[in-house]
Amino acid sequence: MWFTPDKKNELPIFRQLYEKIKFLIHSGILKENEKLPSSRFLSKDLGIARSTVLEAYDQLIAEGYLETRQGSGTRVVPGLVALPPPAFDDSKALSAFGGCRIDEVQSENIINFRSGIPDLEAFSQKEWGKIYARVCGALPSSSFRYCGPEGVWALREAISAYLFRMRGLKVSPHRVMITSGSTQGLAMISRLLRKTGEYIFAEDPAHIGMVEVVSRAGLHVQGVPVDEKGMDVSALQRSHAQQSSSNLAFVYTTPSHQYPLGAILPVQRRQSLVRFAREKQCYIIEDDYDSEFRHEGAPTSALYELAPEVVIYLGSFSKILAPALRLGFAIIPEHMICDWKAEKMYTDVHTEALTQHTLAEFLNSGGLERHTWKMKKLYARKRNHALACLKKVFGGAVSVSGQANGLHFVAAFPGLVFTDDLVNNLYEHGVKVIPVDKYSLSRSSKHAHKIILGYSHLPHEEISKGLETIKKITGYAC
């Protein structure tokens, strides 16, 4: 029999029959104009109710697979032919960045030194849940409608006040646009500024995700070398002078904690960068990457405060709280607000509003400052443990940089090259590391001996075990 009803299946019998007939049509077994058994005959043949057969037939007729002709029964609609097999290789459909993201999801049993991941065990889910429930219960029914694409006003006000308390930034809430994370903020800015430029300058090395986002917006990414003080602004000026096109959209920078090397851009270079932007009439995109977690002193000043008219500031709560919240913000120029709102509307209408209301209350109550202070102490202990382990395992042979800020540091192994084979070998032995070279825009081997060690999400014992494994597999001597 071509179909056997399965009463243990979660799908209703009519749906099983519907799926089977649809499969037979798509695979070419049932051909166009071919007649199907009558509902009465088929119900008796299969031992099921006639109404079940009629329900399956009716659904297939509604979707255009079958038709009923007076006097000739139910037939496959003319013109329906078997679908050809896929003409493309699924394995080649992802970008390199997409492949990396899938690897990260699939590597839960690996000691993954990936950077930028908060310790979610320390996130107070109960407190957040209570605030969320309280907020939802207290909001008027009008708050459950669509909100404006710029975001909930209460959150925009709360972020404005928070930035003043924590960073000394004076920002009008009108210029604070809520995003579904800083990645969306960068994507939207890139699309908006694509109208005025063809390329951008970015630090080299830089985050792969940033390059992917900007490139997808149709902008070409030009790298600017980074040294121990961050972006080399003199090199930026020389590179711009050599460009055949003068249509520069923006300069992207992470001045408070350069990703991935960790440098802090000094004020002299900040001033030079602002002068460059004003002279060339382009914007600076300041990604305030994990600036909250400065382990030695207070958070550094934002570049934005030097030149609010040319700096677009991107912030996120993913690394402070939890990536799953998907909440961030952008501070944009007044004249860009209307274009931003239209772009956001046709991107995702607005960021989820109830979570926005919850975060607004969390900010206004001082909850975020308390959480940040708690996490800073936790991450400082993890950082100190990682640095101590590194010294214990490798002695003075390995140097580190970027350890004053953030959730990772860079370890340099002079004389060792982290080739793909070596990285794969480490992975096979339970440790995932990313060489700094993977983030190189120039594809030079300048950083081939360096790896990024993210420690924030790892327990102490995994940090120790991971570094011991690196020593064992590389054979790197003290």
C-alpha positions in Angstrom: 0.0 0.0 0.0 1.4 3.5 -1.0 0.2 5.0 2.3 -0.2 3.6 5.8 -1.8 5.8 8.5 0.4 6.0 11.6 -1.9 6.6 14.6 1.1 7.0 16.9 2.4 10.0 14.9 1.7 13.4 16.3 0.4 14.6 13.0 -3.3 14.1 12.4 -4.1 11.4 9.8 -5.4 13.9 7.3 -2.1 15.8 7.5 -0.1 12.6 7.0 -2.2 11.8 3.9 -1.8 15.4 2.6 2.0 15.3 3.1 2.2 11.9 1.3 0.3 13.0 -1.8 2.2 16.2 -1.9 5.5 14.3 -1.8 4.3 11.9 -4.6 3.5 15.0 -6.8 6.9 16.8 -6.1 8.9 13.6 -6.7 7.1 12.9 -10.0 5.5 9.7 -9.0 2.0 11.3 -9.4 2.1 13.1 -12.7 0.0 16.0 -14.0 -3.6 15.0 -14.9 -3.2 11.7 -13.1 -6.5 10.7 -11.4 -6.6 9.9 -7.7 -8.9 7.3 -6.0 -12.3 8.6 -5.0 -12.6 9.7 -1.4 -15.1 6.8 -0.7 -12.8 4.1 -2.2 -9.6 5.5 -0.5 -11.3 5.7 2.9 -12.3 2.1 2.7 -8.9 1.0 1.3 -6.9 2.8 4.1 -9.4 2.1 6.8 -9.9 5.7 7.7 -12.9 8.0 7.8 -14.1 9.5 4.5 -14.1 12.9 6.1 -10.3 12.5 6.7 -9.7 11.9 3.0 -11.9 14.8 2.0 -10.0 17.1 4.4 -6.7 16.1 2.9 -8.0 16.5 -0.7 -9.6 19.9 0.1 -6.3 21.2 1.5 -4.4 20.0 -1.6 -7.1 21.6 -3.9 -6.8 24.9 -1.9 -3.0 24.9 -2.4 -3.3 24.2 -6.1 -2.0 20.6 -6.2 -5.3 18.9 -7.1 -8.5 19.9 -8.9 -11.9 18.3 -9.1 -13.6 18.0 -12.5 -17.3 17.2 -12.9 -17.6 13.6 -14.0 -13.9 12.8 -14.0 -13.0 12.9 -10.3 -10.0 14.4 -8.5 -6.8 14.8 -10.6 -3.3 16.4 -10.3 -3.4 19.9 -11.7 -1.9 20.2 -15.2 1.5 21.8 -15.3 2.8 20.3 -12.1 6.1 18.4 -12.6 8.7 16.9 -10.4 11.0 19.5 -8.8 14.7 19.2 -10.0 17.4 18.5 -7.4 19.1 21.5 -5.8 21.6 23.1 -8.2 23.9 24.5 -5.5 26.2 23.1 -2.8 24.8 23.9 0.6 28.3 23.7 2.1 29.3 26.7 0.0 26.3 28.9 0.8 27.7 30.4 4.0 30.3 33.2 4.3 33.4 32.6 6.3 31.8 34.6 9.1 28.6 32.5 9.0 30.6 29.3 9.2 32.5 30.6 12.2 29.2 31.5 13.9 27.9 27.9 13.4 31.1 26.5 14.7 30.7 28.5 17.8 27.2 27.2 18.4 28.3 23.6 17.8 31.3 23.7 20.1 29.7 23.7 23.6 31.9 20.9 24.9 35.1 22.8 23.8 37.1 25.1 26.0 36.4 28.1 23.8 38.6 31.2 24.4 36.3 33.3 22.3 36.2 36.9 23.3 33.3 39.1 24.3 31.1 36.6 26.1 29.7 37.5 29.5 29.5 35.0 32.4 25.8 34.1 32.1 25.9 32.1 35.4 26.3 35.5 37.1 23.4 37.1 35.3 20.5 37.5 37.8 17.7 35.9 35.8 15.3 36.0 38.7 15.8 39.7 39.3 15.3 40.4 35.6 12.3 38.2 35.4 10.7 40.0 38.4 11.2 43.4 36.8 9.9 42.2 33.5 6.7 40.7 35.2 6.2 43.9 37.2 6.7 46.2 34.2 4.3 44.1 32.0 1.7 44.1 34.8 1.9 47.9 35.3 2.1 49.1 31.7 -1.1 50.6 30.1 -2.6 48.6 27.3 -1.4 51.2 24.8 2.2 50.0 25.5 1.4 46.7 23.9 1.0 48.4 20.5 3.8 49.0 18.0 6.2 51.6 19.4 8.1 54.1 17.3 11.1 52.8 15.3 13.4 55.0 17.4 12.5 53.1 20.5 10.6 53.5 23.8 11.0 57.0 25.1 11.5 55.9 28.7 14.5 53.8 27.7 16.0 56.6 25.6 15.7 58.9 28.6 17.2 56.3 30.9 20.2 55.7 28.5 20.8 59.5 28.3 20.9 59.7 32.1 23.1 56.6 32.4 25.7 57.9 29.9 25.9 61.1 31.9 26.4 59.3 35.2 28.9 56.7 33.9 30.7 58.5 31.0 30.0 62.2 31.6 28.3 62.4 28.2 25.6 65.0 27.7 23.2 63.5 25.1 19.7 64.5 24.3 17.3 61.5 24.5 16.0 62.6 21.1 19.3 61.5 19.5 19.3 58.1 21.2 18.1 55.5 18.8 17.3 52.0 20.2 18.7 49.0 18.2 18.7 45.2 18.4 22.3 45.3 19.3 25.3 47.2 18.1 25.6 45.0 15.0 22.2 46.3 13.8 23.3 49.8 14.6 26.4 49.5 12.4 24.4 47.9 9.6 21.8 50.7 9.6 24.5 53.4 9.7 26.3 51.7 6.9 23.2 51.6 4.7 22.4 55.3 5.5 25.9 56.5 4.7 26.3 54.3 1.6 24.4 57.2 -0.1 27.3 59.5 0.5 30.3 57.3 0.3 31.8 54.2 -1.4 34.3 53.0 1.2 35.3 53.2 4.9 38.5 53.1 6.9 38.7 50.7 9.8 41.4 49.6 12.2 43.5 46.7 11.0 43.2 44.1 12.6 39.4 44.4 13.0 36.4 42.3 13.9 35.3 39.9 11.1 31.7 40.7 11.9 32.2 44.4 11.4 33.8 43.8 8.0 30.9 41.5 7.0 28.2 44.0 8.1 29.8 46.9 6.3 30.5 44.9 3.2 26.9 43.7 3.0 25.8 47.3 2.9 27.9 47.8 -0.3 30.8 49.6 1.2 34.5 48.7 0.7 36.6 48.3 3.8 40.1 49.8 3.8 42.4 48.9 6.7 44.5 51.3 8.8 47.4 49.9 10.8 47.1 49.6 14.6 50.0 49.9 17.0 50.3 49.9 20.8 48.4 53.2 20.8 45.5 52.2 18.6 44.7 53.4 15.1 47.7 55.1 13.4 46.0 58.4 12.3 49.0 59.4 10.3 48.7 56.2 8.2 45.0 57.0 7.8 45.8 60.4 6.3 48.4 58.9 4.0 45.9 56.1 2.9 43.2 58.7 2.2 45.6 60.8 0.0 46.3 57.7 -2.1 42.6 56.9 -2.7 41.3 57.5 -6.3 37.8 58.2 -4.9 37.1 61.0 -2.4 33.8 59.4 -1.4 34.7 58.3 2.1 31.6 57.3 4.1 33.1 57.0 7.6 36.0 55.9 9.8 35.2 53.0 12.1 37.1 52.8 15.4 37.1 51.2 18.8 39.0 53.9 20.7 38.3 52.8 24.3 39.5 49.2 23.8 40.7 48.5 20.2 39.4 45.1 19.0 41.2 42.8 19.1 44.6 44.2 20.3 43.2 46.1 23.2 44.9 49.5 22.8 43.4 52.7 24.1 43.5 55.6 21.7 45.4 58.6 23.3 43.9 62.1 23.2 46.4 63.4 20.7 45.3 60.8 18.2 41.7 61.4 19.0 42.1 65.1 18.2 43.9 64.2 15.0 41.1 61.8 14.0 38.5 64.5 14.7 40.4 67.1 12.6 40.6 64.5 9.8 36.8 63.9 9.9 36.0 67.6 9.9 38.4 68.3 7.0 37.1 65.4 4.9 33.5 65.9 6.0 33.0 62.3 7.0 31.7 60.7 10.1 33.5 58.7 12.8 31.7 55.6 14.0 32.8 55.0 17.6 32.0 51.4 18.7 32.4 51.6 22.5 33.5 48.0 22.7 33.3 46.6 26.3 34.6 49.9 27.7 32.6 49.4 31.0 35.1 46.7 32.1 38.3 48.7 32.7 40.3 46.7 35.3 42.8 49.5 36.0 41.1 52.8 36.8 37.8 54.3 35.7 36.4 53.8 32.1 38.1 55.9 29.5 36.4 59.0 28.0 34.4 58.5 24.9 35.6 60.0 21.6 32.1 61.3 21.2 32.5 64.1 23.7 35.3 65.7 21.6 33.1 66.2 18.5 29.4 65.2 18.9 28.7 66.6 15.4 30.9 64.1 13.6 30.9 61.1 15.9 28.2 58.5 15.8 28.3 56.5 19.0 27.3 52.8 19.2 26.6 51.1 22.4 25.3 47.7 23.5 24.1 45.9 26.6 25.0 42.4 25.3 28.3 42.2 27.1 27.2 43.8 30.3 24.0 41.8 30.7 23.3 39.0 28.2 23.5 38.6 24.4 20.0 37.1 24.3 18.5 40.5 25.2 19.6 42.0 21.8 19.5 45.6 23.0 21.8 48.4 22.0 21.7 52.0 21.0 23.1 54.6 18.6 23.6 58.3 19.2 23.2 60.0 15.8 23.2 63.6 14.5 19.9 65.4 14.6 19.6 65.7 10.8 19.8 61.9 10.4 16.9 61.0 12.7 14.2 60.9 10.0 16.2 58.7 7.7 17.1 56.5 10.6 13.5 56.0 11.6 12.5 55.0 8.0 15.5 52.6 7.8 14.6 51.0 11.1 10.9 50.8 10.2 11.7 48.7 7.1 14.3 46.7 8.8 12.3 45.2 11.8 9.7 47.9 12.6 11.1 48.4 16.2 13.2 46.6 18.8 11.1 44.5 21.1 9.3 47.0 23.3 8.6 45.1 26.6 12.3 44.4 27.1 13.0 48.1 26.5 10.6 49.1 29.3 12.3 46.5 31.5 15.8 47.8 30.8 14.6 51.4 31.4 13.4 50.5 34.9 16.7 48.5 35.5 18.7 51.6 34.5 16.6 54.0 36.5 16.9 51.9 39.7 20.7 51.8 39.5 20.5 48.0 38.7 22.9 48.2 35.8 25.6 50.0 37.8 25.3 47.4 40.6 25.5 44.6 38.1 28.4 46.1 36.3 30.3 46.6 39.5 29.7 43.0 40.5 30.8 41.7 37.1 34.0 43.9 37.1 35.1 42.2 40.3 34.3 38.8 38.9 36.1 39.4 35.6 39.1 41.0 37.4 39.5 37.7 39.3 39.2 35.7 36.1 41.7 37.9 34.3 44.2 37.7 37.2 43.8 33.9 37.2 44.3 33.7 33.4 47.4 35.9 33.6 48.9 33.9 36.5 48.2 30.6 34.7 49.8 31.9 31.6 52.9 32.8 33.5 53.0 29.5 35.4 52.6 27.4 32.2 54.8 29.4 29.9 57.0 31.4 32.2 58.2 34.7 30.7 58.2 33.4 27.1 54.7 34.6 26.4 53.9 38.3 26.5 50.4 39.9 26.8 48.7 43.1 25.7 45.3 44.6 26.1 44.8 43.2 29.6 43.8 46.5 31.2 40.3 46.6 29.6 37.6 44.3 28.5 36.9 40.6 28.5 40.0 39.3 26.7 43.7 39.9 26.2 46.1 39.0 23.5 49.0 36.5 24.1 52.1 36.6 21.9 54.2 33.5 21.3 57.4 34.7 19.7 58.7 32.2 17.1 55.4 30.3 17.0 53.0 30.5 14.0 49.3 29.7 14.6 48.7 28.0 11.3 45.3 26.5 10.4 46.7 23.0 11.1 47.8 24.0 14.6 44.5 25.7 15.4 42.6 22.6 14.1 44.9 20.3 16.2 44.1 22.4 19.3 40.4 22.1 18.5 40.6 18.3 18.2 42.2 18.3 21.6 39.3 20.3 23.1 40.5 23.9 22.9 39.4 26.6 20.5 41.5 29.7 19.9 41.4 32.4 17.3 44.7 33.8 16.0 44.8 37.6 15.7 45.9 37.0 12.1 42.3 35.9 11.3 41.2 39.5 11.8 43.9 41.0 9.6 42.5 43.1 6.7 45.9 43.3 5.0 46.4 39.5 5.2 50.0 40.1 6.5 51.6 37.7 8.9 52.4 40.5 11.4 50.3 38.9 14.1 50.7 35.3 13.2 52.3 34.5 16.6 49.4 36.0 18.6 46.1 34.5 19.8 43.0 36.1 21.5 42.3 34.7 24.9 38.7 35.4 26.1 38.3 34.5 29.7 35.1 36.1 31.0 32.8 33.2 30.4 35.1 30.4 31.5 35.5 28.8 34.9 38.9 29.0 36.5 39.6 25.3 36.0 38.8 25.5 32.2 41.1 28.4 31.8 43.9 26.4 33.5 43.2 23.3 31.5 42.9 25.2 28.2 46.3 26.8 28.7 47.9 23.5 29.7 46.5 22.0 26.5 47.9 24.8 24.4 51.3 24.1 26.0 51.1 20.4 25.4 50.0 20.7 21.7 52.3 23.5 20.7 55.3 22.3 22.7 56.1 25.9 23.3 59.1 26.1 25.7 59.5 28.6 28.5 
